Amino acid sequence: MTNSVSGQAEPYVYRHPTQVAGLTWKNPVGTASGTFKLDACGDFYDVAQLGAISTKGVSPVPWEGNPSPRTAESPSGMVNAVGLQNPGVDEYLVNELPRLKALGAFVITNVAGHCDDDYAQVVAQLADSPADMLEINISCPNVTHGGMSVGTDPKALYQLIARLRNMTSKPIIVKLTPNVTDITQVARAAVDGGADALSLINTLVGMRIDIRTGRPIIANVTGGVSGPAIRPIALACVWKVRQALPDIALIGIGGIDSAQAALEFLYAGANAVEVGAAALVDPVAPVRIARELDTLLDQRPELAQRLEKGQTWQH
Ligand SMILES: Cc1cc2nc3c(=O)[nH]c(=O)nc-3n(C[C@H](O)[C@H](O)[C@H](O)COP(=O)(O)O)c2cc1C
């Protein structure tokens, strides 16, 4: 992205860093997992300009993902059932991760699995890698626990995170699903298991139907809803978890498409945010939001100072 004043491709120097679990992000805006692809986004902006980049979920072996169609538009958002398509951890370690690090990106590796052993294998392989943080996506079906998603069962989640905690010294972010009755219960289980931070929220279960055929649009029938439609839900989740757990680092996600929307999450108690679906509409959205948020934080020194110290907004 060029400097808007000079028109030159000068690096923009952010004035308001934030701390997430003891690590400094140069600004509070990252990309949300599954919505950033280096080969696509790297052409549009300098990836080192973002606070962090959360990669697509990485699994032990390559996964093809779900059959097409895998996405559908929805009012103020979208539904997706991409299904964690990725080339597997071996390929990620020799290709994507070194390229991102060479470009100066702060990298959060999103870890995917079908069962506890899958997560453990990926975390073991990442332990000595240059990834800055690990984000454990516990929102997918988990066969070890009778098909129940590990992200909805506090006991199973505690056991998984405690196991992963013993395998790495890297900061562990646990990415929470909103598809539960009380998100504070799973949040607490993740923290008790040893999570250094929580990111929230992942998508909500939804579907679309093609009224010409009467059939679901997405081959998988249901998918995950994201985009501005879920923002009020995501904000309420961040707020509730912040009230329940005053000290844990929180990364707010869900329908952020502007600096004002990002600011709402910071006022709800987040230390940082990740931008997802908005980047599929406009690839430059995360950088634009980061820069506009920098200006909004100039006008809010108390919030900016708290973030820089690893603290969040107090109510
Ligand atoms: C196409 C697509 C793929 C996604 N893939 C992943 C993934 O691999 N791992 C993950 O933790 N979340 C994944 N997500 C969820 C997003 O990271 C994010 O939590 C969610 O979309 C809500 O944010 P948004 O409303 O800004 O999109 C995906 C979302 C989309 C739209």
The ligand as a Gaussian input file, in Angstrom:
#p B3LYP/6-31G(d) Opt

LIG

0 1
 C      -13.733000     -18.842000       3.804000
 C      -13.439000     -18.929000       5.284000
 C      -12.513000     -19.877000       5.760000
 C      -12.231000     -19.961000       7.133000
 N      -11.287000     -20.868000       7.564000
 C      -10.958000     -20.897000       8.898000
 C       -9.916000     -21.770000       9.377000
 O       -9.249000     -22.493000       8.612000
 N       -9.647000     -21.776000      10.718000
 C      -10.326000     -20.962000      11.596000
 O      -10.025000     -20.990000      12.803000
 N      -11.300000     -20.116000      11.165000
 C      -11.618000     -20.067000       9.849000
 N      -12.595000     -19.195000       9.417000
 C      -13.297000     -18.333000      10.390000
 C      -12.713000     -16.917000      10.406000
 O      -11.351000     -16.936000      10.769000
 C      -13.494000     -15.996000      11.371000
 O      -13.416000     -16.513000      12.680000
 C      -14.954000     -15.863000      10.979000
 O      -15.112000     -15.795000       9.579000
 C      -15.620000     -14.630000      11.623000
 O      -14.978000     -13.436000      11.227000
 P      -15.521000     -12.505000      10.002000
 O      -16.969000     -12.229000      10.291000
 O      -14.646000     -11.288000      10.058000
 O      -15.339000     -13.311000       8.757000
 C      -12.899000     -19.095000       8.046000
 C      -13.819000     -18.151000       7.558000
 C      -14.083000     -18.046000       6.204000
 C      -15.065000     -16.995000       5.723000

